[in-house]
Amino acid sequence: MLSLQKTLAALSDPTRREILNMLKAGRLPAGEIASRFPVTGASISRHLSVLKEAELIRDTREGKFIYYELNASVLEEIMLWITDLRGGNEDDKGK
């Protein structure tokens, strides 16, 4: 697994978590992601870079556009780690 510290640091920011939520529905171009936030394009670009460095998202260039999408495999690894840390499976809830 990629550095868990880097992944958790990337997830610690609410803007980055919102970007991940947006990408749940499918890939989006950088411009559309940036248009949904009241901050500069450069700020969103930095958030995207942090998410990419943590391997939480992937990018694909198509012509002059860059599209971003979730990297589900890293998210699955995090969920497995959290489940293991919790010490059980879903059947153990409430016991």
Secondary structure, 3 states (H helix, E strand, C coil): CCCHHHHHHHHCCHHHHHHHHHHCCCCEEHHHHHHCCCCCHHHHHHHHHHHHHCCCEEEEEECCEEEEEECHHHHHHHHHHHHHHHCCCHHHCCC
